[in-house]
Amino acid sequence: MLTIMHLAHSRSDRLIWLFEELGLEFGRDYEVQTFERNPETQRAPTEMKALHPFAKAPMLRDGDRVLIESGAIFEYMMARHGDAGLVPKSSDPDWPDYIQWLHFAEGSAMLPILLDHFQAAGLAGPPGESPLAAMAKSGMEQLFAYIESVLCERTFLAGERFTAADVMMGWVVEMIDFKGELGPYPSMQRYLKAIHARPAHQRAQRRAAQSAAAGTG
Ligand SMILES: N[C@@H](CCC(=O)N[C@@H](CS)C(=O)NCC(=O)O)C(=O)O
């Protein structure tokens, strides 16, 4: 049994989504263990440190191994447990874009979004007024324009078929939507609708909600 260590409304949502896209069955193949954030700091609770010193979501337990880092967990899962056709072969013309977007999600896309989150929370002085706020804003504009320019030309980020890179990046687009920033970007809006229509995404949302309600999976 695989265990996803989950924080509500976090990057571990997309690991549950990946598992559902891979056809793994909740309760039979995997469970979800939900942790509560520290209500004051919003950080992961100390119990997570007992599982891994880095203590961030997602974590995956597979036998006696506990892994961290979304992209690495994605690659691990699909190499060890099968990719259900979500990974183009390295000879496929879509593969270079696939591998780029798989890593772009955490390597580049999240930085301006997080900078903006922290400046908006007042951690860099009055929101909207610090040099960090300006940096976050221009980084987000660059990011949103880039994603939009690619999605104007193709259905999914690595081509015409949905891949695991769309699970990594789909969650990023959900974050952009959560921030209320999708208005000027019709192709990202279309992409978000396509993602939300996926049965595996809908199942994953139910699993995450059930596990949070139960305190654990
Ligand atoms: N790049 C890492 C980021 C992990 C991360 O920062 N997770 C957040 C949840 S979205 C977290 O655990 N925050 C709580 C904390 O930092 O204490 C990944 O994708 O796995």
Ligand as a Chemical Component Dictionary entry (heavy atoms), coordinates in Angstrom:
data_LIG
# 
_chem_comp.id                   LIG 
_chem_comp.type                 NON-POLYMER 
_chem_comp.pdbx_formal_charge   0 
_chem_comp.three_letter_code    LIG 
# 
loop_
_chem_comp_atom.comp_id 
_chem_comp_atom.atom_id 
_chem_comp_atom.alt_atom_id 
_chem_comp_atom.type_symbol 
_chem_comp_atom.charge 
_chem_comp_atom.model_Cartn_x 
_chem_comp_atom.model_Cartn_y 
_chem_comp_atom.model_Cartn_z 
_chem_comp_atom.pdbx_ordinal 
LIG N1  N1  N 0 9.041 21.842 -4.342 1  
LIG C1  C1  C 0 8.394 21.093 -3.288 2  
LIG C2  C2  C 0 7.624 22.097 -2.409 3  
LIG C3  C3  C 0 6.969 21.437 -1.217 4  
LIG C4  C4  C 0 6.212 22.470 -0.387 5  
LIG O1  O1  O 0 6.666 23.597 -0.155 6  
LIG N2  N2  N 0 5.012 22.063 0.089  7  
LIG C5  C5  C 0 4.199 22.951 0.892  8  
LIG C6  C6  C 0 2.722 22.669 0.633  9  
LIG S1  S1  S 0 2.192 23.260 -0.940 10 
LIG C7  C7  C 0 4.423 22.684 2.369  11 
LIG O2  O2  O 0 4.634 21.555 2.770  12 
LIG N3  N3  N 0 4.313 23.754 3.178  13 
LIG C8  C8  C 0 4.409 23.658 4.594  14 
LIG C9  C9  C 0 5.762 24.048 5.133  15 
LIG O3  O3  O 0 6.613 24.503 4.357  16 
LIG O4  O4  O 0 5.952 23.910 6.345  17 
LIG C10 C10 C 0 7.457 20.049 -3.928 18 
LIG O5  O5  O 0 6.927 20.314 -5.006 19 
LIG O6  O6  O 0 7.270 18.978 -3.354 20 
# 
loop_
_chem_comp_bond.comp_id 
_chem_comp_bond.atom_id_1 
_chem_comp_bond.atom_id_2 
_chem_comp_bond.value_order 
_chem_comp_bond.pdbx_ordinal 
LIG N1  C1  SING 1  
LIG C1  C2  SING 2  
LIG C1  C10 SING 3  
LIG C2  C3  SING 4  
LIG C3  C4  SING 5  
LIG C4  O1  DOUB 6  
LIG C4  N2  SING 7  
LIG N2  C5  SING 8  
LIG C5  C6  SING 9  
LIG C5  C7  SING 10 
LIG C6  S1  SING 11 
LIG C7  O2  DOUB 12 
LIG C7  N3  SING 13 
LIG N3  C8  SING 14 
LIG C8  C9  SING 15 
LIG C9  O3  DOUB 16 
LIG C9  O4  SING 17 
LIG C10 O5  DOUB 18 
LIG C10 O6  SING 19 
# 
